[in-house]
Amino acid sequence: MFPLEHINLTIDFIYKHILEHLTNDRKIRRVSHELMNLNSNEKKVLYVYEILKEYDLIPLVIKEDKCPQKSDHYRNLGNTLYQRKHLSMAWQHYNLALMYAPLPHTPCDCYVLALANRSAVLAAWKKYEECLSDIETVFQHSYPDSIRDKLLKRKKICEDALKEQPTSNGEDEDKLIDDIFSLKVPKHEKYIDASSKLTVKYTPELGRHVLANEDIEVGEVLVQEDPFVQVLLKSQYTISCAKCFSRTYNLKPCPYCVVTMYCNEDCRTKAWDQYHKYECPIVACLYKANFTKLELLALRTTILAKTGHTSTNALLKTLSEADSCPNMEDLGCQEVEGKKIYSSKYYSSIHTLATNVSKRDISDIFQKCVSAAVLMHILAVTNFIRTEDDEERKKLKSFVADNMLRHLMTGPTNMHGISTNVENDEGSFEEEYGIASGAYAFLSLINHSCAPNVVRYTKLGTSCITLIAIRPIKKGSQLFDNYGCFELVRDEEQMTSRLIVELEASEIGLRIVHATEAHHAVNSRQTRQAILLSQYKFSCICEACVDDWPKYYQLPSAPNLPGEVIQMINKHLGAEVIKCLQKADKKRALKEFKPLCKLATALEPFVPCKEAADCQEMLKQCLQILAGVLPFDFTKVIDFDIPPAVLPTQNCRFYTGEGALDLSR
């Protein structure tokens, strides 16, 4: 059932070929009809799983072990890049060498050699403390005598350089930035990630939505929320801590797999206990199968839901209480010390996010069932649902099937991207750069507008999202975020095939267009409406859509502005300020932030106008700079295969795991 060629089965390949088989066998209509008549997520996923088995489209699970040859391969590539002064690329290759290196207590020198070579990059970057840390780690283990003198010399250079380093005023700057990104009022008693100035209401027309119960000024912090679950993008595997996303230069590899790195032992232990003990043996398979970030989020959310409870019965009790909540305003709340709490700390808040299942067409549901079934199989290989108790095994299988599909449906409309901004090769400020994705329960309650009054930021090296007002918000008014296009595009040829048309897909337009923003300044009302209806399943009735606000280049200038406002515009929206912010000048961003908040307030009565749009963009640019800008070198990410295409795969193991057999019981 599991031939070796199944190592190359990607999720796109599986989806394409199952459609081909069903079409050739004239089963499309029957399968569509039977799938839609099944009354639970669990039944739908298990039904599709049986079809995958029937057509022999179950992927072979790959477990790749540490490998000295591969570690040496990446270290040698790093050496070549180091000699050519491509320091960032060399550093990443040394990190790859560490990921593949057997642990330092083994006879192999790969680990200490990779660390020693990485210390050379850190010294060249003048990261003296980090360089000393790597050297100290080498000296704690057995290492070749041939590198001792070189490391001692490098250590002396770093120690001398540290003595001569001038004291920095960076701490004062950091305090000012922390003040901008911090809540100034108490947190809400129920919605503990949000300001007490906010509240949540429910109506059938608007669903759950967030209102201001006091006037809110431009620049106010309204939410600070850590995610329930987060997943690092592939481009960041060799750059960031896989748990907290910190960008430490002394990343340490997982002792068992060849994909994840951590900033310290605490993050590694937390990740292991929460989810990595299940992902670790299958992470290479997940990588090889080319799952999207939403699919990986659904998998990890399902794992965390289980590991966050003391037993299967405790988990099922949480699900039962969440699903049977009679009051929409208490939906997703967890009772903590007698109080109802809604927060990303608790799975119930994530479990109850909207799936929009009634608005989804058959092709979308079928595709998500395929992904859920494959993920369920891969997870079963880890013995996630394996237990001696037949009844408990049955409950776990039901939970995995149901919730894997649930989170594949909640993901596109509720998950948030985590991004930063980058410098270009000339040191100028550029557009957003994706780092990760996460599930944020409170932020998911905020409705969309094509002319939003709040904006989200994540400080570089963290996963905490801060929500800040960029327009004044009156008491009783709704908060509006701006939704982007979050769902990843699949293979275009596949998505426009006759097979999809036969399944009556409604999301094809979005996937082909690649439109990413539903903001009036960027896209026309028609384009925005198509994006929002396709992914988020609603027709937007925000002020920008109702009044058909123009795009940026057609915006009028504000008429009859007061002289004081004109002076502020000339001072804070001028070419000199723009030039400084384009260079990601942190001091200038700190200086301009409060004046721009004041100017945005003064221009609000004239919205929509060019001056207000310019002020908003410069205000957002200040916040982007203060949240952290990624140096240009760190956008040069390396592309690596698992296993490496240029090397033999002798350290891969293929297995199906007894746990997978439980899916058929």
C-alpha positions as CSV (number, residue, x, y, z in Angstrom):
1,M,0.0,0.0,0.0
2,F,2.9,2.4,0.6
3,P,5.4,2.1,-2.4
4,L,8.6,4.1,-2.1
5,E,7.6,6.5,-4.8
6,H,5.0,7.8,-2.4
7,I,7.8,9.8,-0.7
8,N,7.3,12.3,-3.5
9,L,3.5,12.8,-3.0
10,T,2.8,16.4,-2.4
11,I,-0.7,17.5,-1.2
12,D,-1.2,19.3,-4.6
13,F,-0.3,16.0,-6.4
14,I,-2.7,14.1,-4.2
15,Y,-5.5,16.5,-4.8
16,K,-5.0,16.7,-8.5
17,H,-4.8,13.0,-9.0
18,I,-7.8,12.1,-6.8
19,L,-9.9,14.5,-9.0
20,E,-8.6,12.8,-12.1
21,H,-9.4,9.3,-10.8
22,L,-12.9,10.4,-9.8
23,T,-13.5,12.1,-13.1
24,N,-12.2,9.1,-15.1
25,D,-14.4,6.7,-13.1
26,R,-17.4,9.1,-13.5
27,K,-17.8,9.4,-9.7
28,I,-17.6,13.2,-9.3
29,R,-21.3,13.8,-8.9
30,R,-21.9,10.7,-6.7
31,V,-18.9,11.6,-4.4
32,S,-20.0,15.3,-4.2
33,H,-23.6,14.3,-3.3
34,E,-22.5,11.7,-0.7
35,L,-20.0,14.1,0.8
36,M,-22.5,16.9,1.2
37,N,-25.0,14.6,2.8
38,L,-22.6,13.6,5.6
39,N,-23.6,15.5,8.7
40,S,-20.3,15.9,10.5
41,N,-16.7,17.0,9.8
42,E,-15.5,13.6,11.1
43,K,-17.6,11.6,8.7
44,K,-16.6,13.8,5.8
45,V,-12.9,13.4,6.5
46,L,-13.0,9.7,7.0
47,Y,-15.1,9.3,3.9
48,V,-12.4,11.1,1.8
49,Y,-9.7,9.1,3.6
50,E,-11.2,5.9,2.3
51,I,-11.2,7.3,-1.2
52,L,-7.5,8.2,-0.9
53,K,-6.8,4.6,0.2
54,E,-8.9,3.2,-2.6
55,Y,-6.8,5.1,-5.2
56,D,-3.5,4.5,-3.4
57,L,-2.8,8.2,-2.7
58,I,-1.7,7.9,0.9
59,P,1.8,9.5,1.3
60,L,4.8,7.6,2.6
61,V,5.9,9.3,5.8
62,I,9.6,10.2,5.9
63,K,11.7,10.5,9.0
64,E,15.1,12.0,8.3
65,D,17.9,11.5,10.8
66,K,20.9,13.5,11.7
67,C,23.7,12.9,9.1
68,P,27.4,13.8,9.3
69,Q,27.8,13.8,5.5
70,K,24.9,16.4,5.1
71,S,26.2,18.5,8.0
72,D,29.7,18.6,6.3
73,H,28.1,19.4,3.0
74,Y,26.3,22.5,4.4
75,R,29.3,23.5,6.4
76,N,31.5,23.4,3.3
77,L,29.0,25.5,1.4
78,G,29.0,27.9,4.3
79,N,32.8,28.1,4.2
80,T,32.7,29.1,0.5
81,L,30.1,31.8,1.2
82,Y,32.1,33.1,4.1
83,Q,35.2,33.4,1.9
84,R,33.1,35.4,-0.6
85,K,31.9,37.7,2.2
86,H,28.3,36.5,1.9
87,L,28.0,36.4,5.7
88,S,24.3,36.0,6.1
89,M,24.2,33.1,3.7
90,A,27.2,31.5,5.4
91,W,25.6,31.9,8.8
92,Q,22.4,30.2,7.5
93,H,24.4,27.3,6.0
94,Y,26.3,26.8,9.3
95,N,22.9,26.7,11.0
96,L,21.8,24.0,8.5
97,A,25.1,22.1,9.3
98,L,24.1,22.3,13.0
99,M,20.6,20.9,12.3
100,Y,22.1,17.9,10.5
101,A,25.0,17.3,12.9
102,P,24.7,14.4,15.3
103,L,24.8,15.7,18.9
104,P,28.1,16.7,20.3
105,H,28.4,13.7,22.7
106,T,28.8,11.4,19.6
107,P,32.2,10.6,18.1
108,C,31.4,13.0,15.1
109,D,33.0,16.5,15.1
110,C,30.3,18.0,12.8
111,Y,28.5,19.9,15.6
112,V,31.6,21.6,17.1
113,L,33.0,22.4,13.6
114,A,29.8,24.1,12.6
115,L,29.7,26.1,15.8
116,A,33.4,27.1,15.4
117,N,32.8,28.3,11.8
118,R,29.6,30.1,12.8
119,S,31.6,32.0,15.4
120,A,33.7,33.4,12.6
121,V,30.7,35.0,11.0
122,L,29.6,36.4,14.3
123,A,33.0,37.9,14.8
124,A,32.9,39.4,11.3
125,W,29.5,40.9,12.2
126,K,31.0,42.4,15.4
127,K,28.5,40.3,17.4
128,Y,31.2,39.7,20.0
129,E,29.1,38.4,22.8
130,E,27.4,35.9,20.5
131,C,30.7,34.9,19.1
132,L,32.1,34.2,22.5
133,S,29.0,32.1,23.3
134,D,29.6,29.8,20.4
135,I,33.3,29.5,21.2
136,E,32.4,28.7,24.8
137,T,30.0,26.0,23.7
138,V,32.7,24.4,21.5
139,F,35.1,24.3,24.5
140,Q,32.5,22.5,26.6
141,H,32.7,19.5,24.2
142,S,35.3,17.4,22.6
143,Y,36.8,19.2,19.6
144,P,39.7,18.8,17.2
145,D,43.0,20.2,18.5
146,S,43.5,21.9,15.1
147,I,40.9,24.5,15.8
148,R,41.9,25.4,19.4
149,D,44.5,28.1,18.6
150,K,42.2,29.8,16.1
151,L,39.3,29.9,18.5
152,L,41.5,31.2,21.4
153,K,42.7,34.0,19.1
154,R,39.1,34.9,18.0
155,K,38.1,34.8,21.7
156,K,40.8,37.3,22.6
157,I,39.8,39.6,19.8
158,C,36.2,39.6,20.9
159,E,37.0,40.2,24.6
160,D,39.3,43.1,23.7
161,A,36.6,44.6,21.3
162,L,34.0,44.4,24.1
163,K,36.2,46.4,26.4
164,E,36.5,49.2,23.9
165,Q,32.8,49.3,22.9
166,P,31.2,52.7,23.8
167,T,28.0,52.6,25.9
168,S,24.9,52.9,23.8
169,N,21.8,55.0,24.4
170,G,19.8,52.2,22.8
171,E,18.1,51.4,26.1
172,D,16.5,54.8,26.3
173,E,15.3,54.5,22.8
174,D,13.9,51.0,23.5
175,K,11.9,52.4,26.5
176,L,10.3,55.0,24.3
177,I,9.3,52.4,21.8
178,D,8.0,50.1,24.5
179,D,5.9,53.0,25.7
180,I,4.3,53.5,22.3
181,F,3.5,49.8,22.0
182,S,2.1,49.3,25.5
183,L,-1.5,49.5,26.9
184,K,-2.0,52.7,29.0
185,V,-5.3,51.6,30.6
186,P,-6.3,48.5,32.5
187,K,-7.1,45.3,30.5
188,H,-10.7,44.2,30.1
189,E,-11.9,41.7,32.8
190,K,-13.4,39.3,30.3
191,Y,-11.4,40.0,27.1
192,I,-8.0,39.9,28.9
193,D,-5.9,40.7,25.8
194,A,-7.8,43.9,25.1
195,S,-8.1,47.4,26.6
196,S,-11.0,48.1,29.0
197,K,-12.1,50.8,26.5
198,L,-13.4,48.0,24.3
199,T,-16.3,45.6,24.4
200,V,-17.8,42.8,22.3
201,K,-21.4,42.6,21.0
202,Y,-23.3,40.3,18.8
203,T,-26.0,40.9,16.2
204,P,-27.2,38.5,13.5
205,E,-26.1,41.0,10.8
206,L,-22.6,41.8,12.1
207,G,-21.9,38.6,14.1
208,R,-19.5,39.2,17.0
209,H,-17.9,42.6,16.7
210,V,-15.8,44.9,18.8
211,L,-17.0,48.4,19.9
212,A,-15.4,51.3,21.7
213,N,-17.1,52.0,25.0
214,E,-15.0,55.2,25.4
215,D,-13.6,57.7,22.9
216,I,-10.3,56.4,21.5
217,E,-7.5,58.7,20.3
218,V,-5.2,58.1,17.3
219,G,-2.1,56.1,18.5
220,E,-3.8,54.4,21.4
221,V,-2.9,50.7,22.0
222,L,-6.1,48.7,22.1
223,V,-5.0,45.0,22.1
224,Q,-1.8,43.1,22.9
225,E,-2.4,39.4,22.1
226,D,-0.1,36.4,22.0
227,P,-1.3,33.6,19.6
228,F,-2.8,30.3,20.7
229,V,-0.7,28.7,18.0
230,Q,2.0,30.0,15.6
231,V,3.9,28.5,12.7
232,L,7.2,29.8,11.3
233,L,7.4,30.2,7.5
234,K,9.9,28.0,5.7
235,S,12.1,31.0,4.8
236,Q,12.7,31.5,8.5
237,Y,13.8,28.0,9.6
238,T,17.5,28.9,9.6
239,I,17.0,32.4,10.9
240,S,14.5,32.4,13.8
241,C,13.6,30.5,16.9
242,A,10.8,28.1,15.9
243,K,9.0,28.7,19.2
244,C,9.2,32.4,20.1
245,F,10.5,33.8,16.8
246,S,13.4,35.6,18.5
247,R,16.2,36.4,16.1
248,T,19.1,35.3,18.2
249,Y,22.4,34.6,16.4
250,N,23.2,31.5,18.6
251,L,20.3,29.3,17.5
252,K,20.4,25.7,18.8
253,P,19.0,22.8,16.8
254,C,16.4,20.3,17.9
255,P,18.4,17.2,19.0
256,Y,16.3,14.9,16.9
257,C,14.9,16.5,13.7
258,V,16.7,18.4,10.9
259,V,14.3,21.4,10.6
260,T,13.8,23.3,13.8
261,M,16.1,25.6,15.8
262,Y,15.5,27.4,19.1
263,C,17.0,30.4,20.9
264,N,17.4,28.5,24.2
265,E,16.6,25.3,26.1
266,D,13.4,26.8,27.6
267,C,11.9,27.4,24.2
268,R,13.0,23.9,23.0
269,T,11.4,22.3,26.1
270,K,8.1,24.2,25.8
271,A,7.8,23.4,22.1
272,W,8.5,19.7,22.7
273,D,5.9,19.5,25.5
274,Q,3.3,21.4,23.6
275,Y,3.5,20.0,20.0
276,H,7.0,19.2,18.7
277,K,7.1,15.7,20.3
278,Y,4.4,14.8,17.7
279,E,5.7,17.0,14.9
280,C,9.4,16.1,15.2
281,P,9.3,12.6,13.5
282,I,7.0,13.9,10.7
283,V,8.3,17.4,10.1
284,A,10.4,16.3,7.1
285,C,7.3,14.7,5.6
286,L,5.2,17.8,6.2
287,Y,8.0,19.8,4.4
288,K,8.2,17.4,1.5
289,A,4.4,17.3,1.0
290,N,4.4,21.1,0.5
291,F,1.5,21.9,2.9
292,T,0.5,25.6,3.1
293,K,0.8,27.6,6.3
294,L,-2.9,27.3,6.9
295,E,-2.7,23.5,6.8
296,L,0.3,23.5,9.1
297,L,-1.6,25.8,11.5
298,A,-4.6,23.4,11.5
299,L,-2.3,20.5,12.3
300,R,-0.6,22.3,15.2
301,T,-3.8,23.7,16.6
302,T,-5.2,20.1,16.7
303,I,-2.1,18.9,18.5
304,L,-2.1,21.8,21.0
305,A,-5.8,21.3,21.8
306,K,-4.9,17.8,23.0
307,T,-1.7,18.6,24.8
308,G,-3.3,21.6,26.5
309,H,-5.6,19.2,28.4
310,T,-4.8,16.7,31.1
311,S,-6.8,13.9,29.5
312,T,-9.0,13.0,26.4
313,N,-12.1,13.4,28.6
314,A,-11.0,16.8,29.7
315,L,-10.5,17.9,26.1
316,L,-13.9,16.5,25.1
317,K,-15.6,18.3,28.0
318,T,-14.1,21.6,26.8
319,L,-15.4,20.9,23.2
320,S,-18.8,20.0,24.5
321,E,-19.1,23.2,26.6
322,A,-17.8,25.4,23.8
323,D,-20.2,23.8,21.2
324,S,-23.3,24.1,23.4
325,C,-22.8,27.7,24.6
326,P,-26.3,29.3,24.4
327,N,-25.1,32.9,24.5
328,M,-23.2,34.3,21.5
329,E,-21.5,36.9,23.6
330,D,-20.0,34.2,25.8
331,L,-19.1,31.9,22.9
332,G,-15.6,30.7,23.3
333,C,-15.2,31.8,26.9
334,Q,-13.4,29.6,29.4
335,E,-14.4,29.7,33.0
336,V,-11.4,30.6,35.1
337,E,-11.7,31.0,38.9
338,G,-15.5,31.7,38.5
339,K,-15.0,34.3,35.7
340,K,-15.8,33.9,32.0
341,I,-12.5,34.6,30.1
342,Y,-12.1,35.0,26.3
343,S,-8.4,34.7,25.3
344,S,-6.0,33.0,23.0
345,K,-4.6,31.4,26.1
346,Y,-7.6,29.0,25.9
347,Y,-8.5,26.6,23.1
348,S,-12.2,27.2,23.5
349,S,-11.7,30.7,22.1
350,I,-10.1,29.3,18.9
351,H,-12.4,26.3,18.6
352,T,-15.5,28.6,18.3
353,L,-14.2,30.8,15.5
354,A,-16.4,30.9,12.4
355,T,-15.9,28.2,9.8
356,N,-18.3,29.7,7.2
357,V,-19.2,26.1,6.3
358,S,-22.7,27.0,5.1
359,K,-21.1,29.5,2.6
360,R,-18.5,27.1,1.2
361,D,-19.0,25.2,-2.1
362,I,-18.5,21.5,-2.6
363,S,-15.0,21.9,-4.2
364,D,-13.7,23.9,-1.3
365,I,-15.0,21.5,1.3
366,F,-13.7,18.5,-0.7
367,Q,-10.2,20.0,-1.1
368,K,-10.1,20.7,2.7
369,C,-11.2,17.2,3.4
370,V,-8.4,15.8,1.3
371,S,-5.9,18.0,3.3
372,A,-7.5,17.0,6.6
373,A,-7.4,13.3,5.7
374,V,-3.7,13.4,4.7
375,L,-2.7,15.4,7.8
376,M,-4.8,13.0,10.0
377,H,-2.9,10.0,8.5
378,I,0.5,11.6,9.0
379,L,-0.4,12.6,12.6
380,A,-1.6,9.0,13.3
381,V,1.8,7.7,12.3
382,T,3.2,9.5,15.4
383,N,0.8,7.4,17.6
384,F,-1.1,10.6,18.4
385,I,-4.3,8.6,18.6
386,R,-2.7,5.4,19.8
387,T,-3.9,4.1,23.1
388,E,-4.7,0.7,24.7
389,D,-8.2,1.9,25.4
390,D,-10.4,1.2,22.3
391,E,-13.0,3.7,23.4
392,E,-10.5,6.5,23.9
393,R,-8.9,5.7,20.6
394,K,-12.3,6.1,18.9
395,K,-12.8,9.4,20.6
396,L,-9.4,10.7,19.6
397,K,-9.9,9.6,16.0
398,S,-13.2,11.5,15.9
399,F,-11.6,14.6,17.5
400,V,-8.7,14.7,15.0
401,A,-10.9,14.2,11.9
402,D,-13.4,16.8,13.1
403,N,-11.0,19.4,14.3
404,M,-8.5,19.1,11.5
405,L,-11.2,20.1,9.0
406,R,-12.7,22.7,11.4
407,H,-9.4,24.6,11.6
408,L,-8.8,24.3,7.9
409,M,-12.1,26.2,7.5
410,T,-11.5,28.7,10.3
411,G,-8.0,29.4,9.1
412,P,-8.6,31.5,5.9
413,T,-10.9,33.9,7.7
414,N,-9.4,34.1,11.2
415,M,-5.7,33.4,11.2
416,H,-3.3,36.4,11.0
417,G,0.0,36.8,9.2
418,I,3.1,37.9,11.3
419,S,5.3,40.1,9.3
420,T,8.0,42.8,9.5
421,N,9.4,45.3,7.1
422,V,12.8,45.1,5.4
423,E,15.6,47.3,4.1
424,N,16.7,47.0,0.5
425,D,20.3,46.8,-0.6
426,E,20.6,50.6,-0.4
427,G,19.3,50.7,3.2
428,S,15.9,52.0,2.3
429,F,12.7,50.9,3.9
430,E,10.6,48.4,1.8
431,E,7.3,46.5,2.0
432,E,6.1,43.8,4.3
433,Y,8.0,40.6,4.7
434,G,6.2,37.5,6.0
435,I,7.7,35.6,8.9
436,A,5.0,33.4,10.4
437,S,1.3,32.9,10.9
438,G,-0.8,32.6,14.0
439,A,-4.3,32.2,15.6
440,Y,-5.4,35.2,17.6
441,A,-8.9,34.8,19.2
442,F,-9.7,38.4,20.1
443,L,-8.3,40.0,16.9
444,S,-10.4,37.6,14.9
445,L,-13.6,39.3,16.3
446,I,-12.8,42.6,14.6
447,N,-14.7,43.2,11.4
448,H,-13.3,44.5,8.2
449,S,-13.3,47.9,6.5
450,C,-11.7,49.0,3.3
451,A,-10.9,52.2,5.3
452,P,-9.9,50.7,8.7
453,N,-9.5,52.6,11.9
454,V,-7.0,50.2,13.5
455,V,-3.8,48.6,12.4
456,R,-1.8,45.5,13.6
457,Y,1.9,45.3,14.3
458,T,4.3,42.6,15.6
459,K,7.6,43.6,17.2
460,L,10.4,41.9,15.3
461,G,11.4,38.7,17.1
462,T,8.1,38.1,18.8
463,S,4.6,36.8,18.0
464,C,2.6,39.2,20.0
465,I,0.4,41.4,17.9
466,T,-0.3,45.0,19.0
467,L,-3.5,46.7,17.7
468,I,-3.2,50.5,17.4
469,A,-5.8,53.1,16.4
470,I,-4.9,55.1,13.3
471,R,-8.1,57.1,13.2
472,P,-10.1,58.6,16.1
473,I,-12.9,56.2,17.2
474,K,-16.0,57.6,18.9
475,K,-17.7,55.9,21.8
476,G,-20.2,53.3,20.5
477,S,-18.4,53.0,17.1
478,Q,-17.1,49.7,15.8
479,L,-13.4,48.9,15.4
480,F,-12.4,48.0,11.8
481,D,-9.3,46.1,10.7
482,N,-8.3,45.6,7.1
483,Y,-8.3,41.9,5.9
484,G,-5.7,40.8,3.5
485,C,-5.8,37.7,1.3
486,F,-4.4,35.0,3.6
487,E,-5.2,31.7,1.8
488,L,-2.3,30.5,-0.3
489,V,-2.6,29.9,-4.0
490,R,-2.3,26.4,-5.1
491,D,-1.1,25.2,-8.5
492,E,-2.7,27.4,-11.1
493,E,-3.0,24.8,-13.8
494,Q,-4.7,22.6,-11.3
495,M,-7.0,25.2,-10.0
496,T,-8.3,26.2,-13.5
497,S,-8.7,22.7,-14.7
498,R,-11.9,21.2,-16.0
499,L,-12.1,19.1,-12.9
500,I,-12.4,22.1,-10.7
501,V,-15.1,23.6,-12.9
502,E,-17.1,20.3,-12.7
503,L,-16.9,20.7,-8.9
504,E,-18.3,24.3,-9.3
505,A,-15.6,26.1,-7.4
506,S,-16.4,29.7,-6.5
507,E,-12.9,30.7,-5.3
508,I,-11.1,30.4,-8.6
509,G,-11.1,34.1,-9.3
510,L,-9.2,34.9,-6.2
511,R,-6.6,32.2,-6.6
512,I,-5.8,33.3,-10.2
513,V,-5.9,37.1,-9.5
514,H,-3.4,36.9,-6.6
515,A,-5.0,40.1,-5.2
516,T,-3.7,40.7,-1.7
517,E,-5.3,43.9,-0.3
518,A,-8.9,45.0,0.3
519,H,-8.0,48.6,0.9
520,H,-9.7,51.4,-1.0
521,A,-6.4,53.2,-1.6
522,V,-5.0,50.1,-3.4
523,N,-7.8,48.4,-5.2
524,S,-11.2,49.3,-6.8
525,R,-14.4,48.5,-5.1
526,Q,-15.1,45.7,-7.6
527,T,-11.8,44.0,-6.9
528,R,-12.1,44.4,-3.1
529,Q,-15.6,42.9,-3.1
530,A,-14.4,39.9,-5.1
531,I,-11.5,39.3,-2.7
532,L,-13.7,39.6,0.4
533,L,-16.6,37.5,-1.0
534,S,-14.2,34.8,-2.3
535,Q,-12.2,34.3,0.9
536,Y,-14.2,35.8,3.7
537,K,-17.7,35.0,2.4
538,F,-19.3,38.4,2.9
539,S,-20.2,41.5,0.8
540,C,-18.5,44.5,2.3
541,I,-20.7,47.5,3.3
542,C,-18.0,49.7,4.8
543,E,-18.1,53.5,4.2
544,A,-15.5,53.2,1.5
545,C,-17.6,50.6,-0.4
546,V,-21.0,52.3,0.1
547,D,-19.7,55.7,-1.0
548,D,-17.2,54.2,-3.5
549,W,-14.1,56.0,-2.2
550,P,-11.5,56.5,-4.9
551,K,-8.1,54.8,-5.0
552,Y,-5.1,56.8,-3.7
553,Y,-4.1,58.5,-7.0
554,Q,-7.7,59.7,-7.5
555,L,-8.2,61.1,-4.0
556,P,-9.0,64.8,-3.9
557,S,-7.1,67.3,-1.7
558,A,-9.0,68.4,1.4
559,P,-10.8,71.8,0.8
560,N,-10.6,74.8,3.1
561,L,-8.1,73.4,5.6
562,P,-7.4,75.6,8.6
563,G,-4.0,77.4,8.5
564,E,-2.8,75.4,11.6
565,V,-3.5,72.1,9.9
566,I,-1.7,73.3,6.7
567,Q,1.4,74.2,8.8
568,M,1.3,70.7,10.3
569,I,1.1,69.1,6.9
570,N,4.0,71.1,5.6
571,K,6.1,70.2,8.6
572,H,5.3,66.6,9.1
573,L,4.4,65.3,5.6
574,G,7.2,67.1,3.7
575,A,9.9,65.6,1.5
576,E,12.6,65.7,4.3
577,V,10.5,63.6,6.7
578,I,9.6,61.1,3.9
579,K,13.3,60.7,3.0
580,C,14.2,60.0,6.7
581,L,11.4,57.4,7.1
582,Q,12.3,55.7,3.8
583,K,15.8,55.2,5.4
584,A,14.1,53.5,8.4
585,D,15.4,56.3,10.6
586,K,14.3,55.2,14.1
587,K,15.0,58.5,15.8
588,R,12.9,60.4,13.3
589,A,10.1,57.8,13.6
590,L,10.0,58.4,17.3
591,K,10.0,62.2,16.8
592,E,7.2,62.2,14.2
593,F,4.9,59.7,15.9
594,K,2.9,61.9,18.2
595,P,2.7,64.9,15.8
596,L,1.4,62.5,13.1
597,C,-1.3,61.2,15.5
598,K,-2.4,64.8,16.2
599,L,-2.5,65.6,12.5
600,A,-4.5,62.4,11.7
601,T,-7.1,63.6,14.2
602,A,-7.2,67.0,12.7
603,L,-7.7,65.6,9.2
604,E,-10.4,63.1,10.1
605,P,-13.4,65.5,9.3
606,F,-12.0,65.8,5.7
607,V,-11.7,62.0,5.0
608,P,-11.4,60.7,2.3
609,C,-8.7,63.1,1.1
610,K,-5.1,62.8,-0.1
611,E,-3.7,64.5,3.0
612,A,-5.4,62.1,5.4
613,A,-4.2,59.1,3.4
614,D,-0.6,60.5,3.4
615,C,-0.7,61.1,7.1
616,Q,-2.0,57.6,7.8
617,E,0.7,56.0,5.6
618,M,3.4,57.9,7.3
619,L,2.0,57.1,10.7
620,K,2.0,53.4,9.8
621,Q,5.5,53.7,8.5
622,C,6.7,55.1,11.8
623,L,5.1,52.2,13.6
624,Q,6.6,49.7,11.2
625,I,10.1,51.2,11.8
626,L,9.6,51.2,15.6
627,A,8.3,47.6,15.5
628,G,11.6,46.6,13.9
629,V,13.1,46.5,10.4
630,L,14.8,43.4,9.1
631,P,18.3,44.1,7.7
632,F,18.6,43.4,3.9
633,D,21.0,40.5,4.5
634,F,18.3,38.6,6.3
635,T,16.0,38.5,3.4
636,K,18.5,36.5,1.4
637,V,17.1,33.2,2.6
638,I,18.5,29.9,1.4
639,D,16.5,27.3,-0.3
640,F,17.1,23.8,1.0
641,D,15.5,20.4,0.3
642,I,14.7,17.7,2.8
643,P,16.5,15.5,2.1
644,P,19.1,17.5,0.1
645,A,18.7,16.7,-3.6
646,V,22.5,16.5,-4.2
647,L,23.1,13.9,-1.5
648,P,22.0,10.3,-0.9
649,T,19.1,9.7,1.4
650,Q,20.8,7.0,3.5
651,N,19.7,8.7,6.7
652,C,16.0,8.8,5.8
653,R,13.6,6.2,7.3
654,F,10.3,5.4,5.8
655,Y,7.5,4.0,7.9
656,T,3.7,4.1,8.3
657,G,3.5,3.6,12.1
658,E,1.0,1.3,13.9
659,G,-1.0,4.4,14.8
660,A,-2.1,4.8,11.2
661,L,-3.8,1.4,11.4
662,D,-6.2,2.8,14.0
663,L,-7.8,5.0,11.4
664,S,-9.3,2.0,9.7
665,R,-10.7,0.5,12.9
